[in-house]
Amino acid sequence: MSDATFSRLLDAVRELAGKRPAIVHCSSGNRVGPVSSLFMLEQASAVAQAMRVGLRSAELTEQALEYVRSRQGI
């Protein structure tokens, strides 16, 4: 996923969360895992949580973590 995709997903979830509870879903859990990691501050916790919801792709894991690392402190 590109940074732009992560940003759009994060913006959409934040907008929904401000209005009502939201569920982010995909059929395998592999794509929702990186999205859930955007909300975690500690990387080990983020990866563990993402794997619990179905993340299996090492490539998506690294892309999500890179996105989070690049925006820490913003």
Secondary structure, DSSP 8 states (H G I E B T S, - for coil): --HHHHHHHHHHHHHHHTTS------SSSTTHHHHHHTT-SSHHHHHHHHHHTT---HHHHHHHHHHHHHHTT-
